[in-house]
């Protein structure tokens, strides 16, 4: 097993490169930017339909009123994603463009919206009377059905802009012309070319296939979507997600872009089936990932964390488990991943990969065999998994059985490996420190500890230079980064140092990072450091990345976190 893990670890640079792929990142970041729409719309769905479980149904006019925010938010999700994906892909392209010849993300967003509408909408005209005709366009593919087309529109648009801008195929105005007017003329040729390309392609496609491009894409990908919902398909998706994380690369960054479109489409289909009084039979939805496959976090770590906290004989494991329990309950599992550690730990390789697969298979059995509803609503990913399964399936009666069963399943899978690791850790603790010596160390401060205390005091003195400094911590979803940001804020207040710290998601950082003195990458996104350094160089901002155990230690030691920030900022002065 050690040899297997060592072999896998050698492939980490390749996996890091895959995770940084600009197309995958644009899809993922574009969707994350639109995530508030999905969560917002689900709130209204809960209000509109959950009361029916207890026999209360809203009057038709009230239900129509409640569904309007959903229709006008989730109903244009693909339209929004076309723009947000174009924005993030433009940012990636600009990293390698000269500072004085950048692509305008505002222009690419507009062009992507135009291109997407051309490819996905049909003009409609309804004659109300001899004198009144209502014209518009069909919105069927502006929601989840059009996501793949939205990604394609964004990539093609940005590709055309990149070609035109990099080859100076633009209209340049004299220096005396105001910048905003000059930019409009600069973007005129690429925007026009992009629109004409989409228009000509649309004319050809409709004449050849008698349908719009978005409808054809959904039809072409339907077999793949169906295959993804099979037992092997689910095993491949969630097994690979866990595998990448085990290597130390943020698994969802690689796998999630490939399943975003079908997962959201199936979520929408589930809701439609539920509203029609039928079973919500699709399994592959965002909720399956957030609350079943990654129950507690990638690797389904909720149960193993609680085992560390309350069943371990090892003092170190018990301490790590208890410190990690609350974050893991809310889906932030880096404390246990790097604190135990679970990743790159040969003992946990098998359960870390197998448990998510078994979880989704159990969920599929409940849906396919027992007739339970799949996920109808999407709740924030920080919702505790057991609660989210119940609410997300519309409080399906069988969900109350599924939750204890999946927790029991995770316990059974992890338990033998937990016992092995607990025994190893106990043996190590016995070898490194006898119980009597520990008692002596508790009663008196050794010379080494006194020296360490003096160094800590010195460190606290040094960090007074941080007064007024701004630190931005980035992770994949904004949860893990909050641990360090909160530690910095708390330590700063205790020491009377005005350190301004904030947490954010990598991919949504470009618009705000210029306001900070230092940007710190959490370990789950540390592989993006080369890209972040390019962004920082343009903005004059310092950057740093943390390794796993180092990051977790900083989140638990405010003084050390302040010292880390002070050290990183001092490097910029050298």
C-alpha positions in Angstrom: 0.0 0.0 0.0 2.8 2.4 0.8 4.4 1.7 -2.6 1.0 2.3 -4.3 0.5 5.7 -2.5 4.1 6.7 -3.4 3.4 5.9 -7.0 0.2 7.9 -7.0 1.9 10.8 -5.3 4.4 11.0 -8.2 1.5 11.9 -10.5 0.6 15.0 -8.4 2.3 17.5 -10.7 0.2 16.2 -13.6 -3.0 16.3 -11.6 -2.2 19.9 -10.5 -1.8 20.8 -14.2 -5.1 19.3 -15.0 -6.8 21.2 -12.1 -5.3 24.5 -13.5 -6.7 23.8 -17.0 -8.2 27.1 -18.0 -11.3 25.6 -19.6 -12.2 23.5 -16.5 -11.5 26.4 -14.3 -13.7 28.7 -16.3 -16.6 26.2 -16.2 -16.3 25.7 -12.5 -15.8 29.4 -11.6 -18.5 30.5 -14.0 -21.0 28.1 -12.3 -19.8 29.1 -8.8 -20.5 32.8 -9.6 -24.0 31.9 -10.6 -24.5 29.6 -7.5 -26.5 32.3 -5.5 -29.2 32.0 -8.2 -29.6 28.3 -7.6 -29.7 28.6 -3.8 -32.0 31.7 -3.9 -34.5 30.0 -6.2 -34.5 26.9 -4.0 -35.6 28.9 -1.0 -38.8 29.9 -2.8 -39.3 26.2 -3.9 -39.1 25.2 -0.2 -41.6 27.8 0.8 -44.0 26.9 -2.1 -44.0 23.1 -1.8 -42.7 21.8 1.5 -45.9 22.8 3.4 -47.8 20.3 1.1 -46.1 17.5 3.0 -48.2 18.3 6.0 -51.4 18.7 3.9 -51.2 22.5 3.4 -51.4 23.8 -0.1 -51.0 27.4 -1.0 -53.8 29.0 -3.1 -53.0 28.9 -6.8 -52.4 32.7 -7.0 -50.1 32.6 -4.0 -48.2 29.6 -5.4 -47.8 31.5 -8.7 -46.5 34.5 -6.9 -43.9 32.3 -5.0 -42.7 30.6 -8.1 -42.1 33.9 -10.0 -38.7 34.5 -8.4 -37.7 30.9 -9.2 -38.8 31.3 -12.9 -37.0 34.6 -13.3 -33.7 33.4 -11.6 -33.3 29.6 -12.2 -35.1 30.1 -15.5 -32.2 32.2 -16.9 -29.3 30.3 -15.3 -27.7 29.3 -18.6 -27.9 32.9 -19.8 -26.1 34.1 -16.7 -23.5 31.3 -16.9 -22.7 32.2 -20.5 -21.6 35.6 -19.2 -19.9 34.5 -16.0 -17.9 31.7 -17.8 -16.8 34.2 -20.4 -15.7 36.6 -17.6 -13.5 33.9 -15.9 -12.1 32.6 -19.2 -11.2 36.1 -20.2 -9.3 36.5 -16.9 -7.4 33.3 -17.6 -6.5 34.5 -21.1 -5.4 38.0 -19.8 -2.8 36.4 -17.6 -0.7 35.7 -20.7 -1.5 38.9 -22.5 0.6 42.1 -22.3 -0.6 44.5 -19.6 -1.2 47.2 -22.3 -3.2 44.9 -24.5 -5.8 43.1 -22.4 -9.2 41.7 -23.4 -12.2 43.5 -21.9 -14.3 41.0 -19.9 -17.3 43.3 -20.0 -17.2 43.0 -23.8 -16.8 39.2 -23.9 -19.6 38.8 -21.4 -21.9 40.8 -23.7 -20.8 39.0 -26.8 -21.2 35.6 -25.1 -24.8 36.5 -24.1 -25.6 37.5 -27.7 -24.0 34.3 -29.1 -25.8 32.1 -26.5 -29.2 33.7 -27.4 -28.6 33.1 -31.1 -27.8 29.4 -30.5 -30.5 28.6 -28.0 -33.6 30.6 -28.6 -36.4 30.5 -31.2 -38.3 33.6 -32.3 -42.0 33.3 -31.5 -45.0 35.4 -32.6 -48.5 35.1 -31.1 -51.4 36.8 -32.9 -53.8 38.0 -30.2 -56.2 39.7 -32.6 -56.3 41.3 -36.1 -54.5 44.3 -34.7 -52.4 42.9 -31.8 -49.4 40.5 -32.2 -47.0 39.6 -29.4 -43.4 38.8 -30.4 -40.6 37.4 -28.4 -38.4 34.3 -28.1 -38.8 30.9 -26.6 -37.0 30.7 -23.2 -37.0 26.9 -22.9 -33.2 26.6 -23.1 -32.2 29.7 -21.1 -32.3 27.6 -17.9 -30.5 24.4 -17.0 -31.1 22.8 -20.5 -28.8 25.4 -22.1 -25.8 25.1 -19.8 -23.6 23.2 -22.3 -24.4 25.6 -25.0 -23.6 28.5 -22.6 -20.1 27.1 -22.0 -19.5 26.6 -25.7 -20.7 30.2 -26.5 -18.4 31.6 -23.8 -15.3 29.7 -25.1 -15.9 30.5 -28.8 -16.5 34.2 -28.0 -13.3 34.5 -25.9 -11.3 32.6 -28.6 -12.4 35.1 -31.2 -11.6 38.0 -28.9 -8.2 36.6 -28.1 -7.3 36.2 -31.7 -8.4 39.7 -32.6 -6.8 41.5 -29.7 -3.5 39.5 -29.8 -3.2 40.1 -33.6 -4.3 43.8 -33.2 -7.3 43.3 -35.4 -9.1 46.2 -33.8 -10.0 49.9 -34.3 -7.5 52.1 -32.5 -8.5 55.6 -31.7 -6.1 58.6 -31.1 -4.7 59.1 -27.6 -6.9 62.2 -27.2 -10.1 60.1 -27.3 -11.4 59.2 -23.8 -10.6 55.6 -22.7 -14.2 54.5 -22.4 -14.9 55.6 -26.0 -11.6 54.2 -27.2 -12.5 50.8 -25.6 -15.9 50.7 -27.4 -14.2 51.0 -30.8 -11.4 48.5 -29.7 -14.1 45.9 -29.1 -16.2 46.6 -32.1 -14.5 44.2 -34.5 -14.2 41.2 -32.2 -17.8 41.7 -31.0 -19.1 42.0 -34.6 -17.0 39.0 -35.7 -18.2 36.9 -32.8 -21.9 37.7 -33.5 -21.6 37.1 -37.2 -19.9 33.7 -36.6 -22.7 32.6 -34.3 -25.4 34.0 -36.7 -24.0 32.2 -39.7 -23.5 28.9 -37.8 -27.1 29.2 -36.5 -28.4 29.6 -40.0 -26.5 26.6 -41.3 -27.4 24.4 -38.3 -31.1 25.2 -38.4 -31.3 24.5 -42.1 -29.4 21.2 -41.8 -31.1 19.9 -38.6 -34.4 21.8 -38.3 -33.7 22.7 -34.7 -31.6 25.0 -32.6 -28.1 24.1 -31.4 -29.0 24.0 -27.7 -31.8 21.4 -28.3 -29.4 19.3 -30.5 -26.7 19.4 -27.8 -29.0 18.1 -25.2 -30.1 15.3 -27.4 -26.5 14.3 -28.3 -25.4 14.3 -24.7 -28.4 12.4 -23.3 -26.8 9.0 -23.7 -23.8 10.2 -21.7 -26.0 11.8 -19.1 -27.9 8.5 -18.7 -24.6 6.5 -18.5 -23.5 8.8 -15.7 -26.4 7.7 -13.6 -25.6 4.0 -13.8 -23.8 2.3 -10.9 -20.4 2.3 -12.8 -20.9 5.9 -13.9 -21.5 7.1 -10.4 -18.6 5.1 -9.1 -16.3 6.6 -11.7 -17.4 10.2 -10.9 -17.3 10.1 -7.2 -14.4 7.7 -6.9 -12.2 9.9 -9.1 -13.3 13.0 -7.1 -12.1 11.3 -3.9 -9.0 9.9 -5.6 -7.8 13.3 -6.7 -8.3 14.7 -3.2 -6.4 11.8 -1.8 -3.4 12.8 -4.0 -3.7 16.3 -2.6 -5.4 17.9 -5.6 -8.9 19.5 -5.1 -11.0 16.7 -6.7 -14.2 18.7 -7.4 -12.1 21.2 -9.4 -11.4 18.5 -11.9 -14.5 16.4 -11.9 -17.3 18.9 -11.1 -17.1 20.8 -14.5 -17.9 17.6 -16.3 -21.1 16.9 -14.4 -22.4 20.4 -13.7 -24.7 20.5 -16.7 -26.4 17.1 -16.3 -26.6 17.5 -12.5 -28.5 20.8 -12.7 -30.6 19.5 -15.6 -31.6 16.4 -13.6 -32.4 18.6 -10.6 -34.8 20.7 -12.7 -36.3 17.5 -14.1 -36.8 16.1 -10.6 -38.7 19.2 -9.6 -40.9 19.0 -12.6 -41.7 15.4 -11.9 -42.4 16.2 -8.2 -44.7 19.0 -9.2 -46.6 16.7 -11.5 -47.1 14.2 -8.7 -44.5 11.7 -10.0 -41.3 10.3 -8.5 -38.3 12.5 -8.7 -36.2 9.7 -10.1 -32.9 11.2 -11.1 -30.0 10.5 -8.8 -27.2 12.6 -10.2 -27.8 16.1 -8.8 -25.7 18.7 -7.0 -27.2 17.5 -3.7 -25.9 14.0 -4.3 -22.4 15.4 -4.3 -22.7 17.9 -1.5 -24.6 15.7 1.0 -24.2 12.1 0.1 -21.0 11.4 -1.7 -19.1 14.0 0.3 -21.1 13.7 3.5 -18.9 15.9 5.7 -16.5 16.6 2.9 -14.7 14.6 0.1 -14.1 11.1 1.3 -17.4 11.2 3.3 -15.5 12.3 6.4 -18.2 13.1 8.9 -18.3 9.7 10.5 -14.5 9.1 10.7 -14.1 12.6 12.2 -16.6 11.7 15.0 -14.8 8.4 15.5 -11.5 10.3 15.9 -13.2 12.6 18.4 -15.0 10.1 20.6 -13.6 6.6 20.0 -9.8 7.1 19.5 -7.4 6.1 22.3 -4.7 8.2 20.7 -4.6 11.6 22.4 -3.5 13.2 19.1 -6.3 11.7 17.1 -8.9 12.6 19.8 -7.7 16.2 19.8 -7.8 16.4 16.0 -11.2 14.8 15.8 -12.7 17.2 18.4 -11.2 20.2 16.8 -12.5 19.1 13.4 -16.0 18.0 14.3 -17.8 21.3 13.9 -16.2 22.3 10.6 -16.7 18.9 9.1 -20.4 18.9 10.2 -20.8 22.0 7.9 -18.8 20.5 5.0 -15.4 22.0 5.8 -13.2 18.9 6.1 -9.7 20.3 5.6 -8.9 20.2 9.3 -9.3 16.4 9.4 -7.9 15.8 5.9 -4.6 17.5 6.7 -4.7 17.2 10.5 -5.1 13.5 10.7 -3.9 13.3 8.0 -6.3 11.3 5.8 -4.9 12.3 2.4 -1.8 10.5 1.3 -2.2 8.2 4.3 -1.9 4.6 3.1 -4.1 3.4 6.0 -7.1 5.4 4.7 -6.6 5.0 0.9 -9.3 2.3 0.5 -12.1 3.8 2.7 -11.5 7.3 1.4 -12.2 6.1 -2.2 -14.8 3.4 -1.5 -17.0 5.2 1.0 -18.3 7.9 -1.3 -19.1 5.3 -4.0 -21.0 3.1 -1.6 -22.9 6.1 -0.3 -24.2 7.1 -3.8 -25.0 3.5 -4.6 -27.1 3.2 -1.4 -28.9 6.5 -2.4 -29.5 5.1 -5.9 -31.0 1.9 -4.4 -33.3 4.0 -2.3 -34.4 5.9 -5.4 -34.5 3.1 -8.0 -35.7 0.2 -5.8 -37.6 1.7 -2.9 -39.0 4.7 -4.8 -37.6 7.5 -2.7 -37.4 10.9 -4.4 -34.1 12.1 -5.5 -33.0 15.7 -4.7 -35.6 18.3 -5.6 -34.1 21.3 -3.9 -30.5 22.5 -3.7 -29.5 23.8 -0.3 -26.2 25.7 0.5 -23.3 23.2 0.6 -22.6 24.2 4.2 -25.9 22.7 5.4 -25.2 19.7 7.6 -25.5 16.6 5.4 -28.1 14.5 7.3 -30.4 17.5 7.5 -29.8 18.5 3.8 -30.7 14.9 2.6 -34.1 15.2 4.4 -34.9 18.7 3.2 -33.4 18.3 -0.3 -35.6 15.3 -1.1 -38.7 17.2 0.0 -38.8 15.5 3.4 -39.3 12.2 1.7 -40.3 9.6 4.4 -37.6 7.2 3.3 -35.0 9.8 3.8 -35.4 9.4 7.5 -34.3 5.8 7.0 -31.6 6.6 4.5 -29.7 9.0 6.9 -29.1 6.5 9.7 -28.3 3.8 7.2 -25.7 5.8 5.3 -24.1 6.9 8.6 -24.0 3.2 9.7 -22.5 2.2 6.3 -19.7 4.8 6.7 -19.0 3.6 10.2 -18.7 0.0 9.0 -16.3 0.9 6.1 -14.1 3.2 8.1 -14.0 1.3 11.4 -11.3 -1.4 10.7 -9.0 1.2 9.2 -9.6 3.6 12.1 -8.7 0.8 14.5 -5.4 0.1 12.7 -4.5 3.8 12.6 -5.5 4.3 16.2 -3.2 1.4 17.3 -0.3 2.8 15.2 -0.7 6.3 16.7 -0.9 4.9 20.3 2.3 3.0 19.7 4.0 6.1 18.4 2.9 8.1 21.3 4.2 5.5 23.7 7.6 5.4 22.0 8.1 9.1 21.8 6.9 10.2 25.3 6.4 8.1 28.4 3.5 8.9 30.6 5.7 9.9 33.5 7.7 12.4 31.3 4.5 13.9 30.1 3.4 14.6 33.7 6.8 16.1 34.5 6.5 18.4 31.5 3.1 19.5 32.6 4.5 20.4 36.1 7.5 22.4 35.0 8.5 24.5 32.0 11.7 23.2 30.4 14.4 25.4 29.0 13.2 24.6 25.5 9.7 25.7 26.3 10.9 28.9 27.9 12.9 29.6 24.8 9.8 28.9 22.7 7.7 31.3 24.8 10.3 34.0 24.4 10.2 33.5 20.6 6.5 33.7 20.7 6.6 36.9 22.6 9.1 38.3 20.1 6.9 37.2 17.3 3.9 39.0 18.8 6.1 42.1 19.0 7.1 41.8 15.4 3.5 41.5 14.2 2.7 45.0 15.4 3.8 46.1 11.9 0.6 44.4 10.6 -1.6 47.2 11.9 -3.8 48.3 9.1 -2.7 45.5 6.7 -5.3 43.6 4.7 -5.2 39.9 4.2 -7.4 37.8 1.8 -7.5 34.0 2.3 -8.8 32.0 -0.7 -10.0 28.4 -0.9 -12.4 26.5 -3.2 -15.7 27.5 -1.7 -15.0 30.1 1.0 -15.4 27.7 4.0 -11.8 26.6 4.7 -10.5 30.1 4.0 -12.8 31.4 6.8 -10.9 29.3 9.4 -7.6 31.2 8.9 -9.3 34.6 8.3 -11.2 34.2 11.6 -8.0 33.1 13.4 -6.2 36.3 12.1 -9.1 38.5 13.1 -9.4 37.0 16.6 -5.7 37.2 17.3 -5.5 40.7 16.0 -8.2 41.9 18.3 -6.6 40.1 21.3 -3.3 41.8 20.5 -4.8 45.2 19.7 -3.6 44.9 16.1 -6.0 46.1 13.4 -5.5 43.3 10.8 -8.3 43.3 8.3 -8.8 39.7 7.1 -11.4 38.2 4.7 -12.2 34.8 3.2 -13.1 34.2 -0.4 -13.3 31.6 -3.2 -10.5 31.2 -5.7 -12.0 32.2 -9.1 -14.0 35.1 -7.8 -11.0 36.9 -6.3 -9.8 39.0 -9.2 -12.2 41.9 -8.7 -11.2 42.3 -5.0 -7.7 41.1 -4.5 -6.2 44.4 -5.6 -7.5 45.9 -2.3 -5.4 43.6 -0.2 -1.7 43.6 0.8 -1.4 39.7 1.0 -3.4 36.9 -0.6 -3.0 33.5 1.0 -4.0 30.2 -0.7 -5.5 27.4 1.4 -4.0 24.0 0.6 -6.9 22.8 -1.4 -6.2 25.5 -4.1 -2.4 25.8 -3.5 -1.9 24.3 -7.0 -3.2 27.6 -8.5 -0.3 29.6 -7.1 1.4 30.1 -10.5 -1.8 31.6 -11.9 -2.3 33.7 -8.8 1.3 35.0 -9.0 0.6 36.3 -12.5 -2.5 38.1 -11.2 -0.7 39.5 -8.2 2.2 40.8 -10.3 -0.2 42.9 -12.4 -1.8 44.3 -9.2 1.2 44.7 -7.0 -0.1 42.3 -4.4 1.9 39.7 -2.4 0.8 36.1 -2.4 1.6 33.0 -0.4 0.4 29.4 -0.3 0.1 27.0 2.7 0.7 23.3 2.9 -1.9 21.0 4.6 -0.7 20.6 8.2 0.9 24.1 8.3 -2.5 25.7 7.3 -4.4 23.7 10.0 -1.8 24.7 12.6 -2.2 28.3 11.7 -6.0 28.2 12.0 -5.6 27.0 15.6 -2.8 29.3 16.6 -3.6 33.0 16.1 -0.2 34.2 17.1 1.5 31.8 14.6 -1.0 33.0 11.9 0.0 36.7 12.6 3.7 35.7 12.5 3.1 33.9 9.2 1.5 36.9 7.6 4.2 39.3 8.9 6.9 37.0 7.6 5.3 36.8 4.1 4.8 40.6 3.9 8.4 41.1 5.0 9.6 39.0 2.1 8.2 41.7 -0.2 10.5 44.3 1.4 13.7 42.3 0.8 
